[in-house]
Amino acid sequence: MLASGSEDKTVRLWNPLTGEEKSSLTGHTRYVTSIAFSRDGKMLASGSTDQTVRLWNPSTGEEKSSLTGHTDDVKSVAFSPDGQMLASGSVDKTVLVWNPSTGEEKRSLT
């Protein structure tokens, strides 16, 4: 599976072999600027200019949580190799570290 983020506020999931769009995930209210799959592929994170990070189940398209804490556009998201942490970088000059299982903000790096 392949994911893309767009200025149309969606995250789209694709079959890269056929080019078929599998689903369109909606929830962001502004541009989607960054996406990342967890290593096991069971979670997808998306960052947006709406200042949120959203966590999705890519198998079902269900939004698992919306993470708030940034005060400006989110430009990057990345999972730790073990999937136990998620980092989000923002124009607000912070990196927030989250527990993706609970949605709890664990640390702010400035």
VENCOR-V925745 format. One record per residue. N is the residue number from 1. RES is the residue in one letter. SS is DSSP state (alpha for helix, beta for strand, coil for the rest). OMEGA is omega in degrees with one decimal (none if undefined). Layout:
# VENCOR-V925745
{{N:RES:SS:OMEGA} {N:RES:SS:OMEGA}}
This chain:
# VENCOR-V925745
{{1:M:coil:179.1} {2:L:beta:178.9} {3:A:beta:175.5} {4:S:beta:175.3} {5:G:beta:-170.7} {6:S:coil:173.5} {7:E:coil:178.2} {8:D:coil:174.6} {9:K:coil:-177.2} {10:T:beta:165.7} {11:V:beta:179.8} {12:R:beta:177.3} {13:L:beta:-171.8} {14:W:beta:165.4} {15:N:coil:-175.2} {16:P:coil:179.8} {17:L:coil:-177.2} {18:T:coil:-175.2} {19:G:coil:-178.9} {20:E:coil:173.4} {21:E:beta:-178.9} {22:K:beta:178.2} {23:S:beta:177.0} {24:S:beta:-176.5} {25:L:beta:-178.2} {26:T:beta:-179.5} {27:G:coil:176.6} {28:H:coil:-179.3} {29:T:coil:175.7} {30:R:coil:-175.5} {31:Y:coil:171.8} {32:V:beta:-172.0} {33:T:beta:-175.7} {34:S:beta:176.5} {35:I:beta:177.4} {36:A:beta:171.7} {37:F:beta:168.3} {38:S:coil:-177.0} {39:R:coil:-179.0} {40:D:coil:177.5} {41:G:coil:-176.8} {42:K:coil:179.5} {43:M:coil:177.3} {44:L:beta:176.7} {45:A:beta:175.0} {46:S:beta:176.9} {47:G:beta:-172.2} {48:S:beta:173.1} {49:T:coil:172.2} {50:D:coil:175.3} {51:Q:coil:179.8} {52:T:beta:167.4} {53:V:beta:177.9} {54:R:beta:178.1} {55:L:beta:-173.4} {56:W:beta:166.7} {57:N:beta:-175.4} {58:P:coil:179.0} {59:S:coil:-176.0} {60:T:coil:-175.4} {61:G:coil:-178.3} {62:E:beta:173.1} {63:E:beta:-178.2} {64:K:beta:178.5} {65:S:beta:174.9} {66:S:beta:-175.6} {67:L:beta:-180.0} {68:T:beta:-179.5} {69:G:coil:177.1} {70:H:coil:179.8} {71:T:coil:176.8} {72:D:coil:-176.3} {73:D:coil:172.0} {74:V:beta:-175.6} {75:K:beta:-179.4} {76:S:beta:173.3} {77:V:beta:179.1} {78:A:beta:174.5} {79:F:beta:170.4} {80:S:coil:-178.3} {81:P:coil:179.9} {82:D:coil:177.9} {83:G:coil:-177.0} {84:Q:coil:179.4} {85:M:coil:175.0} {86:L:beta:177.0} {87:A:beta:174.7} {88:S:beta:179.4} {89:G:beta:-173.7} {90:S:beta:172.7} {91:V:coil:177.3} {92:D:coil:176.1} {93:K:coil:174.5} {94:T:coil:166.5} {95:V:beta:176.7} {96:L:beta:179.2} {97:V:beta:-173.4} {98:W:beta:164.8} {99:N:beta:-174.8} {100:P:coil:179.1} {101:S:coil:-176.4} {102:T:coil:-175.0} {103:G:coil:-178.2} {104:E:beta:174.0} {105:E:beta:-176.4} {106:K:beta:-174.3} {107:R:beta:174.1} {108:S:beta:178.6} {109:L:beta:-179.0} {110:T:coil:none}}
